[in-house]
Amino acid sequence: MVVAEEIGSPLATKAPTPEPEGPAFSHEEDVVTEQVKQTVFSGVQPSGAMQLGGYLGAFRNWVALQDDDTYDVVYCIVDLHAMTVPYDPVEFHRLRLDTAKVVLALGIDPTRSLLYMQSQVPQHAELAWILGTLTPTGVLNRMTQYKDKIDKGIPSNLGLYSYPVLMAADILLFHAGLVPVGDDQKQHLEMSRDLAARFNNRFGEVFPIPEPLIPETAARVMSLAEPTTKMSKSDPNPKNRIDLHDSPDVIRKKVKSAVTDSDPTVRYDIDAKPGISNLLEIMSATTGRSIDDLAAEYETGGYGKFKEAVAEAIVAELAPVRSRLQELDDAEVARILQKGALDARTRAERLQQQVRDAVGLGRV
């Protein structure tokens, strides 16, 4: 949710600056200049194997935000959200840890970013309940993701219906001013902004109004077999996606079988050649070369040669991630998450007390 979003960095553009959470000070020629770090929140669901689309579209920007000292980054594995669809408890427990391992392997440093498991910070659920009392059911009825999931046969339940309220609580809990978002998350962010405004109007100024952080370099990665739909980790067909743990041979096989068209010319045309356009975008994102440059080089060489080049570019890009994944120990990852949860609970409790005081739930 992942959620996804983001500026000062060359990778993203930002909207107006929200109210700062707290000051830092620098001294120059006896002048005190107030400097603040903007809090950025983003989350990822442990609902399946992490795949190339999420990596190129969001997680590389997570690392870039972490590396930018103007941001206070908060990254959360939103496991409560993943419970809104049918799941196997044993597999779910494993997925939660595996997701954390991938996030760490991608380059997130727990000494520089706050990384934790949502379910281990109860203030998320508490704030979601409070915000739920301010949420009109008519607003929830208009949420398109809920309708889409019901149309796909996912059983209707209260958690799925109120999913956007918990997402708003995720964002507002740490008073995030910036949220990386993709096209499929803009409606939920608007609801978070609306709930922050409703709360402030009813109980006084507590929350900053979060702004979208839209990466300038987020890749558009589509399904290999159905290039008119997004690549997704929840896709039941593993041939449609490239998982970050796929071996080089598996990656080569998947790219070789990617859907293309009967015209052997390599060129970028989303409408006429969605499969080839998708592979061009992937290769551009993994090599740093422009799509025009790549199209010119491979225009007349045939699809076979081009697909081989795309596959090798993906293999090279993911090699460091695969290497780090193999080095990570489950016990060490669990220790990192426990430390992150303790830090998150401590920080969240301080901020949540402001909410309790505002709504009349202060200590008695």
N, C-alpha and C positions, 0 to 999 in steps of 0.2 A: 504494500500500500504505500505496500507496500506500499506506495504507497505512496514512495516516489518523487526533487524537487527543492530559486536556489541561488548586490552581489559583489561585487568587487572583483570577482574572478573572471577571467576571460571566457569561462565556460558557461556563464549564465547571465541573464539580465534580471533586474529586480524592479519591484514596484516601490512606492514611497516607503520610507523608513518608519517602522513602527516604534512605539515607545520602548526605550531600553529597559532591560531587566535590572541592571546594576552597573555602576561606573567603575572604570579603572582610570588611573591618572598618570600622566607623563609630565616631567618637569623640564622645561627648556627656557633658559635665560630668566629664571625665577617666575615664569608664567605657568600656571597650572591649566592644562588643556584636558578636558574630559573626553575620554575615549571609551566606547562601548563595543562589546561583541554582540552581534545579533544571534539569537537562538534559532537554529534550524532543526526542524524535526522531520524524520522520515522513518518509515517502518516497512517490514517485509513479512509476509505470511509464510509459516513453515508448512506449506500445503503441497509440496512436491519438489522434485529435483530442480535446482537453480539452473537456468538456461541462458543461452547466448543473448537472447533479446533483452532480458532483464539486466544482464551485465553491461551490454553496450548502451542500453537506453537509460539506465539509472545508476548502477553501482559504481561505474568508473567515476561518475560525478560525485558520489559519496566520498570517495577518496580525495578528489580535488577539493571539496568543501572542507574536509578535515585538514588538508594541507594549507588552507587559507586561514591565517591567524586572525582574520576579522570576524570569524564565526565561532560560535559555541554550538557544536553539533551533538545532537541527541539521536541515536539510532536504536530502534526497538524491534525485537522479533515479536510480532503481534499474534501470539498464539491463541488468544481468546477469539480473535476474528476467525481463525481457521476452524473453530468448533461449530460454526454456523452451517456447515454442510456435513453429510455423513462421513465418518472416518473410523479407522481402526485404532484403538487406544495404544496398542503396542507400537504400531508403525508411526503413529503421531508422536510418541515420546522420542523415537529415533529421529524423526524429521526435525524436531525442535533443535536437537543437538547438532545434526548435520547442517542445518541452516546457519547456525552460529559459526560452525567451522568454515563454511564457505565465505561468510562475511569477513571473518578474520583472514582467510587466505586471499581475499581480494585486496587486502591492504588496510583494513580498518584497525587502528591501533587503540586498544582500550585505555592507554595512558593519555591519549589526546582526544578521544571521543567517548561519550557516555554510551555504553552498549549493554543492554539488559533484556530480560524476558518480560513481556507485558504482564503475564499472570503472576509474577513475583512482586509486582508493585500494585497493591490493592487500591491505591488512590485512583487508578484508571477507572475501575468499576464504580467507585464512589462518585466520582465526578460525572460519569456517564448517567448515573441515576438522577443526579441533580439537574443536569442539562435536559434529561428526558422529560422532566416536569415542565420545561419551557418549550418543548417541541410539539407543534401542532401535527396531528396525525395526517392532515392533508399534505403537509410537506413530505412526510415519509411515503405517502401514496404516490408521489411524483418521482421518486427515485428510480432512474432507469436501470441501474445495475440489479436492483431487487427484481424488477420485472423480467429482466433478461435471464436471471438464474431460475426463476420460476418457470419460464418458458422452456428452459433446458431440462426440466424435470426434477430440479432440486426441491425437496420437500419444503413447504413453507413453514417457518417457525418464527417466534418472536425475536430471537437473536439475529436472524437474517434480516428481518424487517427493520429492526432498530440499529443495525450495523452502522449507519452513518452517524448516529449519536455517539457511539463508542469511539468512532474515528475522530469526531470533534473533540471528545475528551482527551484522546491521545495527543492531539495537537495543542490543545489549550492548557493541559496539565502543567507543562513546563514553560508556559507563556511564550510559545514559539511565535516569532514574528515572520518567519519565512518557511515555506513548505514546498519542496520540489514536487511538481505535479506533472502527470501526463494527461492526454486528452480525456481518458476514461475516468479521471479523478477530479476534474474541475467542478463537477456538480456537487461532490461531497465537500470540497473545500469551500464552496460558496455557502453551503449549509453551516460549516464551522464558523465562517465569518458572521453569518446571520445569528447564530446562537451566542457568539461572543457579544455582539451588539445588543441582543435581547437581554442577556444577563446584565451587561453594564447599564442599560437603561432602567432595568428593574431594581438592581441592587447597588449600583454605584460602579465606578471605574475599577475593574479588577483585571480584565484580560486585554492585552493588545489585540488588534484585529489582524489576523494573519494574512500575509500577502503571498501570492504564488511565486515560486522561483522556477523559471522555465529555462532549462539548459539550452544553450545555443548549439551544442554539439551532440545532443542525444540522437542516436541512430534510430531509424525506422526499420525494425526487423520483423519480417513477416514469416508465416509458416512456410516450410520448405515444400510441402505437398499441396498446400492451399494458399498461394501467395497473396490472396486478397484478404486474408485474415491475419491477425497478429500472432506471432510465435508466443506460445503460452506454456508454462510449466504444468498447467492442469489439463492440457490436451491429452486425451487417452491414447493417441497414436504417437509413439516415441519417434517415428520417422519424420514427424512434422517439425521437430525441434532438435537443437543441439544442446545437450546437457553439459554443464561445465566439467563433469567427471567423465565424459565420454573419452575413450581412448583415441589416439590419432587415427587408427584404422577405422574405427566406427565413424568418426567425423568425416573421413574421406568417403566412406560408403554412403553416408547420408547426403552429402553434397552432390555426389555423383548421381544419385537418384532424384535430386530436386527437380520439381516440375518446371519445364521451360515452355517452348513453343516450336512451331515447325520452321520458322524463319531463322536461319543459322547466324544472323548478324547480331553481334553483341552491341546493344545500344540501350540507353535509358529511356523508357517509355512505360510509365506505370499502367496506363490503360491497355496498350497493345501488347506489352511484354512484361507483365507483373513479376513473373518468376526471375527473369534475367535482371530486371530492375532491382529486385530484392537482393540478389547476389552481388550486384554492383555496390549497393549500399553497405552490405556486410563487409565487402573487401575494402571499401573506402574507409570504413570505421576501424578496421583492424590494421590497415597499413598507413593511414594518414594521408593517402593520396586522394586527389579529387576524382569524382565520378567521371568527369569529362576526360581526364588523363587516362583512366583505366579503360574507358570505352574505346578510346582511340587506339590503345595498345592491343586490345583483344578483339577489335571489331570484326576482323576477317579470319581469325585463327580457328574458328569453330568452337562449339560449346564444350567439347571434351577438354581441350587445353585450358579454356577459361575456368571450368569447374575445378580442375586440378589446382590452378593457381589460387582460387578462392579457398579451397580446403587447406592448402598449405599455409595461407595467411591466418586462418582460424586456429590451426594447430600451433603456430608460432605464438599467437596472442595468448592462448590459454595455457601454454606450457608452464609459465611461472606459477599460475594459479594451481595447476595440478600438482606441481612440486611442493608447494606450501601445504596443500591439503594432506599430502602423504606424511608430512612432518608433524602435523598437529595431533596431539594426544588428547583423548576424550577427557581424561581427568583434569588436564590443564585447562581445557576449554570450559569445563564445568566450574572450575575455580574462578575463571575470568567472569563467567556469568553471575556467580554468587557475589563477587565483589561489585560488579556493575549493578546488581539488584539492590545491594545495600546502599550504594551511593545514590541510586535513583530514588529509593524510598525516603532517604534522608532529605534529599532535595525536594521531592514531591510533597512531603509532609509540611515543610515550611510554607510552600506556596498554597497547598490545599487548605491550610488553616485560614488563609485570607478568604477563601471561598466560604468556609464554614461560618466564619464571623459575619460575612456579608449576608448570608441567607438565614441567620438565626440559629445555626448549629454550633455556635461557639461553646467552649468548655463551661460547665456549670459547677 
